[in-house]
Amino acid sequence: MGACIQQQPAKVVDLNEMRERHQAQQRIVRLAPELDGLEMIYEVASDPDSLYAMPVLGWALKSNGEVMGVVPWLESLVGCHSLDDPDYGRFIGYRDPEIDDVFDVPPEHKRFELEHAAAYFDYEPSPEKTLLQHLPDTHGTYALCIDEEDAPWQLKQIHGWQLYSDGSIEALLVDEDAVCQTPILAGDDCLYPGRSRHRLVYFFQRAIANRIKEQDPDTLNALALMVDSEA
């Protein structure tokens, strides 16, 4: 007679628990500014023969130990490695413009900086969303703020970025009616997270923001198409 095979009970997999665990591993826990002019290199399908450069705003450490450059991109501050859209941009690597060197991993000195800072500022986990860190914006990034559909757009300069305990990052904007003193610094009461007041927020580099201010027709047409597609 054949051997008796005992069936093991099926293991129930909690998909919500797996999803939460994965999200926790992807959470950003520390930021560091980029102060040496390193850039992100990317390509777009509409111009396959060209490569584009964008200044890296900072570097981020995730809870799983991964380090990545971050840039303001469309509606959020995103990791360079995550850009993989043929129409809007696909990440190629990082570039040091001073020596024209291209590499595909973050520099080791930034990894050391982030890891040591995260170990020093070892915050206790909390169920409440708390502020962890302020990252200055050194590139003159602007936010295009949209409220109601019929309301005019507002173009506001970003005065910094805030990292929260859940890994989310918010751009800090100025409430002009609440400014008490200048220059405006981190922690001033006139600063507020962009999404706390605006329905949609898009990020632009200084050059594009200046074209919007100058009412450049091509820029405004492209902007209108982008906003209409998201509305």
N, C-alpha and C positions, 0 to 999 in steps of 0.2 A: 504494500500500500504506500501511496505517496505521503510525504511528510505533511503534517498539518501546518498550514500557513495562517498565522494570526494577523489579522488586519489592524493596522494602527489607525486610531481615530484621526479624521481629517483635521488639519490645523486651520483654524479660522484666521484669516488675515484682515486686520482692521485697516482699511484703506485710508481712513481719515488720520489714523495714527501714523501710518507710513508717510502720508503727505506732510503732516506737521513736522515729523522728524527730518524729512528732506529739506523743508523750508528752514528749519532751525540750523541745519548744516550750511545753508546758503546765506545765512544772515550776515550782514556786514557788522563788524564789532569795533573797527578802528579805522580812522582816516589819517592821511598825512599829505600835506600840500606838496606839489611839484614846483620847485623853485629854481631849477636849472635849465628850463626851456625844452625838456623832452617832448616829443610829439607822438601822436598816433597817426599811423599811415593806413589809409583805407582806399577801396576802389568801388566804383559804381558801374552797373551793367551798361548804362547809357553812354559811357566813355571808357571802353575797355583798354584803351591805349594809354591812359593817364592814371597816376596815383595822386591822392589828395592827402594833405597834412592838416592836422588839427592839434593845437596845444593840449597836452594832458593837464587837467586841472589838479588832480591829486591821485593818491594811491589808496586802495582799500584792502583791508584784511578781513576775510570771511571766517566764520566760526569753524570751518573745516580746514583752515590753514592756508587756503588759496589766497594769493595776492594778485591784484589786477589794477591797471590804470583805470581812472574814471573820467568821463567827459559829459558835459551837458548835451543831451541828444533828444530832440523832439520834446517829450513831456517829462523826462526824468533825468537824473544823474545815473548813468549806466556804466557797466564794466566794458572796457574796450573789447575784451574777448567775446562778449555776447553779441556783438554786432555782426550779423550774418544775413543781411537782407540785400539782395542784388540791386534793388531799386534805390534804396536809401543809403546803403553803405555796408561793405564787408571788410572786417578787420584783416589787415595784412601783417602789421607788426608795429614796433616802437622805433623811433628814430632819434638819434642825437644829432641835431643839425650842425653842431660845432665841428664834428669829425665825419659827418655824413655816414654814420654807422646805423644799420637797421638790425634789430633783434626782436625775437618773438616772446621773450619772457621778461618780467619786470626786473629792474636792476637789484642786485643783492643788497645794496646798502639801504634801499627802501624796505625790503623784506625785514632786515634786521631792525630798522627803526620801528616798524609797525609791531613786530612781535614783542620787542622789549617794552614799548609803550603799552601794549595790551596787557602784558604781564604786570606792569606797574599799576595801571588803572584797572584793576580786576574788580569790576562792579558786581555786586550781588544780584542774582536774577530776581526780577520783580514781575508780578502779574500786571502791574500798571505800566503804561507807556511813559518812559522818562527820557529826559534829554541827556545824552552821553557826551557830545562833543560839538564844537563849532569849527567849521572849516572856512577860512576866508576865501573870497572869490578874487583871484589875482589877475583875471583876464578880461574884466569889464563885461561879463555876461549880462544879457538882458532877458527879461521875461515878457512875453506878450500875453496879457491877461484878458480873458473873455468871460463876461458874466451872462446876461440875458442875450438872446439872439439879436435883438434890435439895438442893444446897447453898443456904444463905440468901443473899439479896442483900446486898451491901455498898455503902453510900452514903459516898463519900469526896469531900472537897473537893479541887479541882484547884489545885495550887500553881504552875502555869506550863505553858508549851507549848514543845516543842523542835522546831526545824526541822532536817531532815537534808539531806544533799547530793543525795539522790534526789528531793527535793521533798516527802517525807512529813512529817507533823506528828504528834507524840505528846503526849498529856496527861501531866503529871507528878503522880504520887500519892505519898502518904506510907506507908512501912512503919512502923507505930507501934512495932514492937519494935526498930527500928534508930535511933530518934531519940536523939541524943546531946546536943543543945542546942536552945534555942528563942530567938527565933523561927526558923522554918525558912526557909532562904534557898536561892536557886538554886545548884546545885553540891553541896549537902549529900548525903552518902552514903545518907541515908534515903529519898531520892526515887527513883522508878523509873517508866519508861514503862508506862502502863496496860495496853497489849496484850501486854506481855512476860510478864504473869502471869495475865491474866483472859481467859476465852473470849469474852465479850461486854462491851462498855463503851458505855453510853449517857450523853449529856450533858444536863444540865438547868440552867436558870437557878435562882438562889437561891430565888425564890418557890415554884417547883414542888418543889424539894428540901425546903423547909420543910413543904410539904403532905405529902410522903412521910414525913418524920420524925414528923409529927403523926398519921399513919395516917388521912388523909382518905379516906373510902370511895370517892368518885368518882375521885380521883386514882389510888388503888391498883387499882381495876377497869380503868381505862384503861391503866395500866402493865402489868397482867397480860395484857391483850389484845395489847399491842404486843410484849411479850416472847414470848408464845406464837406469834405470827406469824413471829418471827425464829428461833425455836428449831429 
